[in-house]
Amino acid sequence: MSAASGAGGAAARGMREVSELDAAVLSALFESPISLYVLDPELRLIRFNPSSRGIRDFPMADMLGRPIQEVLHLFNLDRPEEAERLTRQVLASGEPVLDERFTARSRDPVVESVHSVGCFRLHDSKGAVLGVLVAVTDVTERAEAGARLSLLNLANTHIGTTLDVYQTAQELCEVCVPQLADAVSVDVLDSLLRGEVPAPGSKLRGQSLRRAGFFSISGNPGIPAVGEGASYPYDTPFDNVLSSLHSTLIGQVDLGAEWLTHDLRGTRMRDVGLHSMMSVPLSARGAVLGIASFYRWRNPVHLGPPDVELAEQIAAVAALSLDNARLYTRERSVARLLGASSQRPGGESVRSAVQIAHAYRPAGAGGAWFDVVSLSGSRVALVMGDSTGLGAHVAAAMGELRAASAALSGLDLLPDEILERLHIMAGGPDRRAYEASADGGEGRSEGSADADDADEAGARRETCLYLVYDPATRTCSIASAGHPPPIVAFADGRIEQLAVPQGPPLGQGEAEYVASEHVLQEGAVLLLHNDERLQPGREGTEVPFELLARAASGPGASLDELCDAIMDAAAFPPERDAIVLLARTRALHASQTASWMLPASFEAAGQARRLATTQLKDWGIEELSDSTELVVSELVTNALRYAEGPIGLRLICDRALTCEVSDDSNTAPRLRRARDDDEGGRGLFITEQLTQRWGARPNRHGKTIWAEQPLVRSPALGATPPA
């Protein structure tokens, strides 16, 4: 055999092998799971492989030869015009199209599928156009996973933008329509709106519900409307969710079911042709908050188990935000309640000393408070505190400090001594242990509570200002635990911030508090506040200090209006409670007080009786002479037992008659119950029986024992006591 003939034989074998390879490749393609459709130059279907999706739904004879428009119609594509346009574009240009996504929908049952389409032009060996090859790959699972992830991302970013239960519920509804359902409703337990939830494991069947959110693709309002009660009869899908705490899916709704005849909601469902629905519980941190229900009637694809799984994931996101809103509602309610209860502007007993006005703007922090306390001798205490912390336990701590300051005020302690005792209480181990466990672990992951408590304890500051004003001497004694000093406006137009030594915040550092003394003119206006930036002359401050000066110069100026003006103008941090307290000082007329210094001798008791009797006669209240003589005699005699220096006696005739006896001894008086055969020990017991109240207060150089008697009639003073 010649070399030429051998070469020809090899070439023939090679051609045969290529032809067999091409045939094998072509056969493998048409037997692969990729759906292949061959269209001729007129875009008529001339060949397909058995894997072509949906081909089993139609007879083969009906498929072959059909134009592309009819084929696309049979497959029920979402965009048939676009598919035809792309095919003609490939036929004309030869440029292939890759990974173009289309959605097909089978008819019975209605199932949607997503496909990736590639389109290529076919040529013969000479380059002539033979038609178009369309390759279709089912990517439904991948597309659904992407859609679920996208919807979950949307839920995470769009649900819970505020700490409002209704807004959060509405956000859940709007996120899920129409991506997951044609309508969504959210019903929450009524107790959630009060900041409470049933304990884990509680029976929820029959619980009172309220519609918190609804959104429909039709734009119609829900039944019931948002804000209305949403009770559900027994043996309904909604009731089953509450009783079982498991999601309920109805893939095919029976529009003739009895539970659809109970109320207007069932009528609405039948009217729109509801075909499927699901309800999922809303639960967070072990507590059930309500239910979310999803409905389909316009989207022909029925809801199924994958949709339930997705709804549960979205509901978990919403439930956490709802529970955060619940906790905020509870803490804000506690803060507002405690804040409101702690704002005591004083009663009749303080009117002789000051005229009071206040403004309080809560922000949910619950850490700001003030108090106005009547003291002995017509004096008054103005107290203000603040905390930079947040939460219900901070509000409770605020109430605890306010109650403690009121109790200490009853002991008539000095301002710096009161702050020292509050400091000890605020930093005590029992209180720290209580605050560390106040949350009960709500909203915190295991192991993070200690760190959170430590961070908050280090950042939180509890401040307090304690001020005592005496209208008899017009003196003002002030001590501060890290609180901004008061601002005072004088009648001559001067405005200044009083110099008050600043001690550490309560519970922090060493309790080093020093009280400062100030003499105020009658009619001066004190401004107490809780904003460190509020200072006279500070650049950028919009506080109307000129109104403050006007209020001091003109007693007719309204303190209430001034409070509102200061609150509106001051740039208080919006996330913290804001308090403004104004006090216009008053002074007792000289004729309302009488004071003497008595020698530390036994003649002092008789001298005190005579002086008191004469003074009461001058005031025109002789009917109190007998009791007053006895009270004064007993108090002076008691002082003589312990005092070494002179004894002070002062009578104050204001809204009550006050007898005060001062000495240089620090020995605290003690009420004794003397036996019948005892020769002494009845002084304070007699005083208690003859007066409406009595007590003792320390001063810088000893103590003062005081006793008050009610006035039977108005005294005849040289000047009318201030109203």
Stockholm file with secondary structure:
# STOCKHOLM 1.0

chainA/1-723         MSAASGAGGAAARGMREVSELDAAVLSALFESPISLYVLDPELRLIRFNPSSRGIRDFPMADMLGRPIQEVLHLFNLDRPEEAERLTRQVLASGEPVLDERFTARSRDPVVESVHSVGCFRLHDSKGAVLGVLVAVTDVTERAEAGARLSLLNLANTHIGTTLDVYQTAQELCEVCVPQLADAVSVDVLDSLLRGEVPAPGSKLRGQSLRRAGFFSISGNPGIPAVGEGASYPYDTPFDNVLSSLHSTLIGQVDLGAEWLTHDLRGTRMRDVGLHSMMSVPLSARGAVLGIASFYRWRNPVHLGPPDVELAEQIAAVAALSLDNARLYTRERSVARLLGASSQRPGGESVRSAVQIAHAYRPAGAGGAWFDVVSLSGSRVALVMGDSTGLGAHVAAAMGELRAASAALSGLDLLPDEILERLHIMAGGPDRRAYEASADGGEGRSEGSADADDADEAGARRETCLYLVYDPATRTCSIASAGHPPPIVAFADGRIEQLAVPQGPPLGQGEAEYVASEHVLQEGAVLLLHNDERLQPGREGTEVPFELLARAASGPGASLDELCDAIMDAAAFPPERDAIVLLARTRALHASQTASWMLPASFEAAGQARRLATTQLKDWGIEELSDSTELVVSELVTNALRYAEGPIGLRLICDRALTCEVSDDSNTAPRLRRARDDDEGGRGLFITEQLTQRWGARPNRHGKTIWAEQPLVRSPALGATPPA
#=GR chainA/1-723 SS CCHHHHHHHHHHHHHHHHHHHHHHHHHHHHHSSSEEEEECTTCBEEEECTTSTTGGGSCHHHHTTCBHHHHHHHHTBSCHHHHHHHHHHHHHHCCCEEEEEEEEECSSSCCEEEEEEEEEEEECTTCCEEEEEEEEEECHHHHHHHHHHHHHHHHHHHSCSSSCHHHHHHHHHHHHTTTTCSEEEEEEEGGGGGTCCCCTTCCCTTCCEEEEEEEETTCCCCSSCTTSBCCCCTTSHHHHHHHHCSCEEESSCCTTCGGGGSSHHHHHHHHHTCCEEEEEEEEETTEEEEEEEEEESSSCSCCCHHHHHHHHHHHHHHHHHHHHHHHHHHHHHHHHHHHHHHCBCCCGGGTTTEEEEEEEECCSCCCCEEEEEECGGGCEEEEEEEESCCSHHHHHHHHHHHHHHHHHHTTTCCHHHHHHHHHHHHTCHHHHHHHHTTTTTTTCCTTCHHHHHHHHHHHCCEEEEEEEEETTTTEEEEEEEBCCCCEEECTTSCEEECCCCEECCTTSSCCCCCCEEEECCTTCEEEEESCTTCCTTCTTCCCCHHHHHHHHHCTTSCHHHHHHHHHHHSCCCTTSCEEEEEEEECCCCGGGEEEEEECSSTHHHHHHHHHHHHHHHHHTCGGGHHHHHHHHHHHHHHHHTTCCSCEEEEEEESSEEEEEEEESCCCCCCCCCCCTTCSSCCHHHHHHHHSSEEEEEEETTEEEEEEEEECSSCCCCSSCCCC
#=GC SS_cons         CCHHHHHHHHHHHHHHHHHHHHHHHHHHHHHSSSEEEEECTTCBEEEECTTSTTGGGSCHHHHTTCBHHHHHHHHTBSCHHHHHHHHHHHHHHCCCEEEEEEEEECSSSCCEEEEEEEEEEEECTTCCEEEEEEEEEECHHHHHHHHHHHHHHHHHHHSCSSSCHHHHHHHHHHHHTTTTCSEEEEEEEGGGGGTCCCCTTCCCTTCCEEEEEEEETTCCCCSSCTTSBCCCCTTSHHHHHHHHCSCEEESSCCTTCGGGGSSHHHHHHHHHTCCEEEEEEEEETTEEEEEEEEEESSSCSCCCHHHHHHHHHHHHHHHHHHHHHHHHHHHHHHHHHHHHHHCBCCCGGGTTTEEEEEEEECCSCCCCEEEEEECGGGCEEEEEEEESCCSHHHHHHHHHHHHHHHHHHTTTCCHHHHHHHHHHHHTCHHHHHHHHTTTTTTTCCTTCHHHHHHHHHHHCCEEEEEEEEETTTTEEEEEEEBCCCCEEECTTSCEEECCCCEECCTTSSCCCCCCEEEECCTTCEEEEESCTTCCTTCTTCCCCHHHHHHHHHCTTSCHHHHHHHHHHHSCCCTTSCEEEEEEEECCCCGGGEEEEEECSSTHHHHHHHHHHHHHHHHHTCGGGHHHHHHHHHHHHHHHHTTCCSCEEEEEEESSEEEEEEEESCCCCCCCCCCCTTCSSCCHHHHHHHHSSEEEEEEETTEEEEEEEEECSSCCCCSSCCCC
//
